[in-house]
Each structure stands twice: as structure tokens, then as C-alpha cells.
Amino acid sequence: MDDVAEFITAYTEADLVRIAFAWNGKHAGEFEDANQEFRGKVVQACLAAPEVAPLLLLEHLFLADAEWSREVWGSSRHFANLAEALLKRGQETAIPSFAKGFLTSFDTFGACHQLHLPAELLDRLLRHTQHLAAEGADAAQRSQLEACGELFAKLRAGNAAAGWVPIEPGTPVTNVRVVWPRWYLRVWMRFRSLWKYGP
């Protein structure tokens, strides 16, 4: 644990290699993220004392977990807590990183609907996203900011979690079938992964 505490207090951009999503490109039983165990320890320590963790580290942890979520088709149990810590510490400056992680996958999108943030902070985040969207953001940025604004408004109104049900691992389910993407979507996903993680 001393290694984790020292890592947190001395964290710089150069240390990202130890917590970044380091996927082996495989799924199911062959899936492996070489940094997952250490990253998990760092996340738990940061969530236990978020005031000590550097903002850059919180951003990197949040984005690494978002990437992990995209490939495992689920989100970590602590994803919403990490998002809360990021927004409480970074406030308006954290919105670009938050938007990227929030919109990484359906699962990260859903997990962020479970956030609990102070009303005053939500008001400021909502105003800031609206300001940024109106101040010359390109179409892609505007879309991200509008999605964040919608989330902040729902969180402020207290109805963001309506219709979302977190499913814990081991929950018994029935009448489930596996739905595979069509062949051309599988080809596109493979091409995308090679382009992203290739040389």
C-alpha cells in the first residue's frame, strides 16, 4: 500500500503508463488488462481520500476505467464514485474529461446517471456546459456538452436514475439470449481496434 500512497502523491503525466488501460485485445476468458489490479488499488485509495489525489490522476483513472468499460461491456462498481470525485475536485475544468468518459459507452453513460453531487455544483456545471456549447464549440463538442448538460439537469431535478437499474455481478437472470453484431459491424469493430491499438 505504501507504493500506492507514494504513487498518488508523486503522480505526474509520466506515470500514466502504470494505470492506463492496457488491453491484450481479447475478450471473455482471455481478456486481460495488465494495469487493472494496480489501477484498482489506486482508485480505492483515491476514493478514500479524494482531497489528496491530484486532479490529473483522477482524470486519468476515470478515462482508463471508461476505456475498460467499453471493452468489457459493463462498468466498474466505482465508476460513478470516480466521476463524482473528478467533478467535485475539478469542477468546471473537469467537464471535457468527464464528457469523454461519460460518453465512452452505454455502460459509462448509465453509470453516470447514478451520480450524487451538490445542487450548487450541478447548477454551475450546467451553466458552464451551456456557455461552452454556445461559444463556438464544433458540432461534436456541442453534442457532448449538450449530453452533459442534460445529465446535470436531470441530476439537479433528482430524476436522473429513473429507469436505470444497476445489475450486480452474480444476479440471476432468465430468458436471456446472446445477440451478436452483424458481420459488417464485427469487421468495423475489429478494424477500429487495430487502428487504435496498432503500430
C-alpha positions in Angstrom: 0.0 0.0 0.0 3.0 2.3 0.6 3.7 2.1 -3.1 0.2 3.2 -3.9 0.3 6.2 -1.5 3.7 7.3 -2.9 2.4 6.8 -6.5 -0.6 9.1 -5.7 1.3 11.9 -4.0 4.1 11.9 -6.6 1.8 11.4 -9.7 2.8 13.0 -13.0 1.8 12.5 -16.6 4.8 10.2 -17.0 3.2 7.7 -14.5 0.1 7.2 -16.7 1.7 4.1 -18.1 1.1 2.3 -14.8 -2.6 2.9 -14.7 -3.7 3.3 -18.3 -6.0 0.7 -19.8 -3.5 -1.9 -21.1 -5.7 -4.4 -23.0 -4.4 -7.5 -24.7 -7.1 -7.2 -27.4 -9.0 -10.3 -26.4 -12.5 -10.8 -24.9 -14.2 -13.1 -22.4 -12.0 -15.5 -20.6 -8.9 -14.4 -22.5 -9.4 -10.7 -21.6 -6.6 -9.1 -19.8 -5.8 -5.5 -18.7 -2.2 -5.6 -17.4 -2.8 -2.5 -15.2 -6.2 -3.4 -13.8 -5.1 -4.7 -10.4 -2.8 -1.8 -9.6 -5.2 0.8 -11.1 -8.0 -0.7 -8.8 -5.8 -0.2 -5.7 -5.0 3.4 -6.7 -8.8 4.1 -7.4 -9.7 2.8 -3.9 -7.1 4.9 -2.2 -8.1 8.0 -4.2 -11.8 7.4 -3.3 -10.9 7.0 0.4 -9.1 10.4 0.3 -10.1 12.3 -2.9 -8.7 15.6 -1.5 -5.2 14.1 -1.6 -5.3 12.8 -5.2 -4.0 15.1 -7.9 -6.8 16.2 -10.3 -4.7 14.8 -13.2 -4.7 11.4 -11.6 -8.4 11.4 -11.1 -8.9 12.3 -14.7 -6.6 9.6 -15.9 -8.2 7.0 -13.6 -11.7 8.0 -14.8 -10.7 7.8 -18.5 -8.9 4.5 -18.1 -11.9 3.0 -16.4 -14.1 4.3 -19.2 -11.9 2.6 -21.8 -12.0 -0.6 -19.7 -15.8 -0.4 -19.6 -16.0 -0.1 -23.4 -14.3 -3.4 -23.9 -15.9 -5.4 -21.1 -19.4 -4.2 -21.8 -20.0 -3.1 -18.3 -18.8 -0.5 -15.8 -16.8 -0.9 -12.6 -18.7 -0.6 -9.4 -16.8 2.5 -8.5 -17.2 4.4 -11.8 -19.9 6.8 -10.6 -17.8 7.5 -7.4 -14.8 8.2 -9.5 -16.9 10.6 -11.7 -18.1 12.3 -8.5 -14.6 12.8 -7.2 -13.4 14.1 -10.6 -16.2 16.7 -10.8 -16.0 17.8 -7.2 -12.3 18.3 -7.4 -12.1 19.7 -11.0 -15.5 21.3 -11.2 -15.9 23.3 -14.5 -12.3 22.4 -15.6 -13.1 18.7 -15.4 -16.1 18.9 -17.9 -14.1 17.9 -21.0 -12.6 14.8 -19.4 -15.9 14.0 -17.8 -17.7 14.3 -21.1 -15.3 11.9 -22.8 -15.6 9.2 -20.1 -19.3 9.7 -19.6 -20.0 9.1 -23.3 -17.5 6.3 -23.9 -20.1 3.6 -23.8 -23.7 2.8 -22.9 -22.4 1.5 -19.6 -20.5 4.6 -18.6 -23.4 6.7 -19.7 -25.7 4.7 -17.5 -23.3 4.6 -14.5 -23.1 8.4 -14.6 -26.9 8.7 -14.0 -26.2 7.4 -10.5 -24.1 10.4 -9.5 -24.8 12.4 -6.3 -23.4 16.0 -6.5 -24.3 19.1 -4.5 -27.0 21.2 -6.1 -24.8 24.3 -6.2 -22.1 22.4 -8.1 -24.7 21.0 -10.6 -26.0 24.5 -11.2 -22.5 25.7 -12.1 -21.7 22.7 -14.2 -24.9 23.1 -16.2 -24.3 26.8 -16.8 -20.8 26.1 -17.9 -21.8 23.4 -20.4 -24.4 25.7 -21.8 -21.9 28.5 -22.1 -19.3 26.3 -23.8 -21.9 24.9 -26.2 -23.0 28.4 -27.2 -19.4 29.8 -27.5 -18.3 28.2 -30.8 -17.9 24.6 -30.0 -17.8 22.4 -33.1 -20.7 20.0 -33.8 -19.1 17.0 -32.0 -18.1 19.1 -28.9 -21.6 20.7 -28.8 -23.2 17.3 -28.9 -21.1 16.1 -25.9 -21.7 19.3 -24.0 -25.5 19.1 -24.6 -25.5 15.5 -23.3 -23.6 16.5 -20.2 -26.0 19.4 -19.7 -29.0 17.1 -19.9 -27.4 14.8 -17.3 -26.6 17.7 -15.0 -30.2 19.0 -15.3 -31.6 15.5 -14.5 -29.3 15.1 -11.6 -30.3 18.6 -10.3 -34.0 17.6 -10.7 -33.4 14.3 -8.9 -34.7 12.1 -11.7 -31.5 11.0 -13.5 -31.6 7.5 -12.1 -35.2 6.9 -13.1 -35.4 3.9 -15.5 -31.8 2.8 -14.8 -31.2 -0.4 -12.7 -27.7 -1.4 -11.8 -27.2 -5.1 -12.1 -24.7 -6.6 -9.6 -22.4 -9.4 -10.7 -24.0 -12.8 -9.9 -27.6 -11.5 -10.3 -29.6 -14.5 -11.6 -31.3 -13.8 -14.9 -33.7 -15.8 -17.1 -34.8 -15.7 -20.7 -31.6 -14.2 -21.9 -30.1 -14.7 -25.4 -26.8 -13.6 -26.8 -27.1 -11.1 -29.6 -24.1 -10.9 -31.9 -23.5 -7.8 -34.0 -24.0 -8.3 -37.7 -20.8 -9.4 -39.6 -20.1 -5.9 -41.0 -20.3 -4.4 -37.5 -17.8 -7.0 -36.3 -15.5 -6.2 -39.2 -15.8 -2.4 -38.4 -15.1 -3.0 -34.6 -12.0 -5.2 -35.5 -10.7 -2.5 -37.9 -11.3 0.2 -35.2 -9.4 -1.7 -32.6 -6.5 -2.4 -34.9 -6.3 1.3 -36.0 -6.4 2.4 -32.3 -4.0 -0.1 -30.8 -1.9 -0.9 -33.8 1.6 0.5 -34.6 
